[in-house]
Structures are given as structure tokens and as C-alpha cells.
Amino acid sequence: MRFRTISLVFLTPLLVLLICSSSYGQEPIEGENYIWIDLGEEDEGVLLTLAPNGGDGITEPDELAGIECKLLPYPYDGPGHNHMYFDIADTFIGGGDYEVWIVMEYFDSGVNIDCQYDSNGVGAVDGAFRGAGDGAFSQLVLENTETWRIHIWHITDGRFSNRGNGHDFRFSTHAAGDMWVNRLWIFLYEPPDPFNPDDIGRPQAVQPEGKSAATWGFLKESL
């Protein structure tokens, strides 16, 4: 019995290490393997920016469920003109062939959301607006829970050469309703799913039901 107990104690840190490395991949390093933006009255971020208002992309600051964010107002060809555009710094990625994960914190109210990105694949304008309509992935179907949630867009053929009306990617409701976005992260490795923002170093978090019970940060601190 004593031998078995000692073995389990010895193996526990190793098992945690294996879980951490196999399930969560790399350690997040800001500006090297991930970038981010936090939207609100004044946006904050690292190497990721919301495009200035203009054309068919017009947003406005808002506060929803106690969270500062950006609103893309409805209707189409009206206040918001239907699109929320973003730019990735060329010092991070751009002009190649990339696999990335875009993690989006959105308010779950309203209608479906699509991500359209500058790609090396099929789609409008030689792939500059690839999205759900071109088979990249499914639209994000909202459930109207009236809570902040996380969605991960997996892109395997990203080009990001600013060909989408001068920008790298955009979110759209395709003329169907309002959209609220709080934070975005772009990773060069597969992030944990479920995703916990606290593990990446930004203090503001989504509701507890949106978090993972065993997160990367928790496992790392257990070593």
C-alpha cells in the first residue's frame, strides 16, 4: 500500500505536465504567438486594431451587461453599414499562408455572425472575403442567452494582405441585426477550448459558465 501511494504522489506532477502540454500546446507569449484587442470607449490592444469608421464599417462604443464594448448597429446601409473591420500588424503576420485561430468575445443576442477574411482560398474577390458562404466554416448561430460568450474561428488558409476593402478580416450579420463585440485574440497555435480569458493575462472575464474547469493557468500553477 505504501509503495502504491508514493507512486501516485510521484506521478501526479508528471500527469499534470502531460495534460498541460498535450491539451494546451504552447505557452502564450504576447506579440509572438498571439495578439489581442479590447474594444470600448477607447480601444486597447497589441498588434490588432479596429479599423477607423468609414465606408460600410461604422461602429460605436457601447456598454452591455456591465462591459464596455463596440456595437455594430443595424440596419444595413444605415448606421453601421453591416461590417466590423480589423487589421493585423504586418510585423505579426501578413502576405503569406497562415493557420490562425481568432477568438471572439461577443454578446449572445440578436442574429447569426459571419467572419470573412483575406484568404488564399476560394471566395469573393479572389478569396479576399472568404467566410461561411464559401465553406470556410459555419456561421456563429446565436442562442440569445443575453450573456457574453466566446467563439473560436479556425482559419487554415489566411493570407491577410489587407485585400478586404483595405483590411484583413471583418465580422458581419449580413444585414440581419445588431452585433456587439468586446475582445478578440488571434493565436498562431490552437488555444484551449473552452477558452478562459484570464489565462491570457487580461483581467476582465466572461461569465463563469463560459470558463473551463481546468484551465491552462490553473494547471501551470499546479506544477
C-alpha positions as CSV (number, residue, x, y, z in Angstrom):
1,M,0.0,0.0,0.0
2,R,2.8,2.4,0.9
3,F,4.6,1.8,-2.4
4,R,1.4,2.5,-4.4
5,T,0.7,5.7,-2.5
6,I,4.2,7.0,-3.1
7,S,3.9,6.1,-6.8
8,L,0.7,8.1,-7.2
9,V,2.2,11.1,-5.5
10,F,5.3,11.0,-7.7
11,L,3.2,10.6,-10.9
12,T,0.7,13.4,-10.2
13,P,3.0,16.3,-11.3
14,L,4.0,14.4,-14.3
15,L,0.4,13.7,-15.3
16,V,-0.4,17.4,-14.8
17,L,2.6,18.3,-17.0
18,L,1.4,15.9,-19.7
19,I,-2.1,17.2,-19.6
20,C,-0.9,20.8,-19.8
21,S,1.5,20.2,-22.8
22,S,-0.8,17.9,-24.8
23,S,-4.1,19.7,-24.3
24,Y,-2.9,23.3,-24.4
25,G,0.1,23.3,-26.6
26,Q,2.3,26.4,-26.3
27,E,2.7,28.9,-23.6
28,P,1.1,32.2,-24.6
29,I,3.7,34.9,-25.5
30,E,2.1,38.3,-26.2
31,G,3.1,39.6,-29.6
32,E,4.9,36.4,-30.6
33,N,2.3,33.7,-30.8
34,Y,-0.9,35.8,-30.0
35,I,-2.2,39.3,-30.3
36,W,-5.3,41.0,-28.9
37,I,-7.7,43.9,-28.8
38,D,-10.1,45.1,-26.1
39,L,-12.9,47.3,-27.5
40,G,-14.7,50.1,-25.7
41,E,-14.8,53.9,-25.5
42,E,-11.0,53.7,-26.0
43,D,-9.7,50.5,-27.6
44,E,-6.6,48.9,-26.2
45,G,-4.6,46.2,-27.9
46,V,-1.3,44.7,-29.1
47,L,-0.8,44.5,-32.9
48,L,-4.5,44.2,-33.6
49,T,-6.7,47.2,-34.3
50,L,-10.3,48.0,-35.2
51,A,-10.4,49.9,-38.5
52,P,-11.5,53.6,-38.3
53,N,-15.1,54.3,-39.1
54,G,-15.8,54.7,-42.8
55,G,-17.4,53.1,-45.8
56,D,-19.5,50.1,-44.8
57,G,-17.8,49.6,-41.4
58,I,-19.1,52.0,-38.8
59,T,-19.1,51.1,-35.1
60,E,-19.8,53.0,-31.9
61,P,-18.9,52.4,-28.2
62,D,-21.5,50.8,-26.0
63,E,-21.9,49.2,-22.6
64,L,-23.8,45.9,-22.3
65,A,-24.2,43.8,-19.1
66,G,-21.6,46.0,-17.4
67,I,-19.0,45.5,-20.1
68,E,-17.6,48.3,-22.4
69,C,-17.6,47.1,-26.0
70,K,-18.2,48.1,-29.6
71,L,-21.7,48.0,-31.2
72,L,-22.2,47.4,-35.0
73,P,-25.7,49.0,-35.3
74,Y,-28.4,47.8,-37.6
75,P,-29.7,48.3,-40.4
76,Y,-27.6,47.6,-43.4
77,D,-26.6,50.7,-45.4
78,G,-27.6,52.6,-42.3
79,P,-25.8,53.5,-39.0
80,G,-23.3,50.6,-39.1
81,H,-23.3,49.6,-42.8
82,N,-23.1,45.9,-41.6
83,H,-19.4,45.3,-41.1
84,M,-16.8,45.5,-38.3
85,Y,-13.3,45.5,-39.9
86,F,-10.0,44.6,-38.2
87,D,-6.3,45.0,-39.1
88,I,-3.4,42.7,-38.1
89,A,0.0,44.3,-37.9
90,D,2.3,43.1,-40.7
91,T,5.0,42.6,-38.1
92,F,2.9,39.7,-36.7
93,I,1.6,38.1,-39.9
94,G,0.7,39.2,-43.4
95,G,1.1,38.3,-47.1
96,G,1.7,34.5,-46.6
97,D,-0.2,31.4,-45.9
98,Y,-1.2,31.1,-42.3
99,E,-3.2,28.9,-39.9
100,V,-4.7,31.0,-37.1
101,W,-7.4,30.9,-34.5
102,I,-9.5,34.1,-34.0
103,V,-11.1,34.1,-30.5
104,M,-14.1,36.4,-30.3
105,E,-15.9,37.6,-27.2
106,Y,-19.4,38.5,-28.3
107,F,-22.8,39.3,-26.7
108,D,-25.2,36.5,-27.4
109,S,-28.2,38.5,-28.5
110,G,-29.6,39.1,-32.0
111,V,-28.7,37.2,-35.1
112,N,-26.0,35.0,-36.7
113,I,-22.5,36.3,-37.2
114,D,-20.1,35.6,-40.0
115,C,-16.3,36.0,-40.1
116,Q,-14.9,37.0,-43.6
117,Y,-11.2,37.1,-44.0
118,D,-8.5,37.7,-46.6
119,S,-7.6,34.2,-47.7
120,N,-5.6,32.1,-50.1
121,G,-8.8,30.1,-50.8
122,V,-12.0,30.5,-52.7
123,G,-14.3,33.4,-52.2
124,A,-15.3,36.8,-53.4
125,V,-12.6,39.0,-55.0
126,D,-10.1,36.1,-55.3
127,G,-10.6,35.0,-51.8
128,A,-10.4,38.4,-50.1
129,F,-13.7,37.9,-48.3
130,R,-13.8,34.2,-47.6
131,G,-16.3,33.1,-45.0
132,A,-19.2,30.8,-44.2
133,G,-20.7,31.3,-47.7
134,D,-17.5,29.9,-49.2
135,G,-17.2,26.9,-47.0
136,A,-14.6,28.2,-44.6
137,F,-16.7,27.4,-41.5
138,S,-20.3,27.7,-40.3
139,Q,-21.8,31.0,-39.2
140,L,-21.9,31.6,-35.5
141,V,-25.5,30.8,-34.5
142,L,-26.6,33.0,-31.6
143,E,-28.8,31.5,-28.9
144,N,-30.0,34.8,-27.3
145,T,-28.9,33.9,-23.8
146,E,-28.2,37.6,-23.2
147,T,-24.7,36.8,-21.9
148,W,-21.1,37.4,-23.0
149,R,-19.7,34.3,-24.8
150,I,-16.6,33.1,-26.6
151,H,-16.4,31.7,-30.1
152,I,-13.3,30.4,-31.9
153,W,-12.9,30.8,-35.7
154,H,-10.3,28.4,-37.1
155,I,-8.7,29.6,-40.3
156,T,-6.4,27.4,-42.3
157,D,-5.7,29.5,-45.4
158,G,-5.2,33.0,-44.1
159,R,-3.4,35.5,-46.4
160,F,-4.1,38.8,-44.5
161,S,-2.7,41.1,-47.2
162,N,-5.3,43.9,-46.5
163,R,-7.3,43.0,-49.5
164,G,-10.7,43.1,-47.8
165,N,-11.6,46.7,-48.6
166,G,-8.1,47.6,-47.2
167,H,-8.4,45.3,-44.1
168,D,-7.5,41.8,-43.0
169,F,-10.9,40.5,-41.8
170,R,-14.4,41.5,-40.7
171,F,-17.4,40.4,-38.8
172,S,-20.9,40.8,-40.3
173,T,-24.5,39.9,-39.6
174,H,-25.3,40.1,-43.3
175,A,-27.8,42.9,-42.9
176,A,-29.8,41.0,-40.3
177,G,-29.3,42.9,-37.0
178,D,-27.1,44.5,-34.3
179,M,-23.8,42.9,-33.2
180,W,-21.7,43.5,-30.0
181,V,-18.0,42.6,-29.7
182,N,-15.8,43.0,-26.6
183,R,-12.4,41.4,-27.1
184,L,-10.5,39.5,-29.8
185,W,-7.4,37.3,-29.7
186,I,-5.5,35.9,-32.7
187,F,-3.3,32.8,-32.0
188,L,-0.7,31.1,-34.1
189,Y,-1.4,27.9,-32.1
190,E,-4.6,26.2,-31.1
191,P,-5.9,27.8,-27.9
192,P,-7.8,26.0,-25.2
193,D,-11.4,25.2,-25.9
194,P,-13.3,26.2,-23.8
195,F,-11.3,29.4,-23.7
196,N,-10.7,31.3,-20.5
197,P,-9.6,34.9,-21.0
198,D,-7.9,35.0,-17.5
199,D,-5.3,32.5,-18.7
200,I,-4.0,35.0,-21.3
201,G,-3.5,37.8,-18.8
202,R,-6.4,40.2,-19.4
203,P,-8.3,40.5,-16.1
204,Q,-11.8,41.0,-17.3
205,A,-13.6,37.7,-17.8
206,V,-16.8,36.3,-19.3
207,Q,-19.4,34.7,-17.1
208,P,-18.3,31.6,-15.1
209,E,-20.3,29.2,-17.3
210,G,-18.1,30.2,-20.2
211,K,-14.9,29.1,-18.5
212,S,-13.1,25.8,-18.4
213,A,-13.0,23.9,-15.1
214,A,-9.3,23.1,-15.6
215,T,-7.6,25.9,-17.4
216,W,-4.0,26.3,-18.7
217,G,-3.3,28.8,-15.9
218,F,-4.5,26.5,-13.2
219,L,-2.6,23.6,-14.5
220,K,0.6,25.6,-14.8
221,E,0.4,26.9,-11.2
222,S,-0.1,23.3,-10.0
223,L,3.3,22.3,-11.2
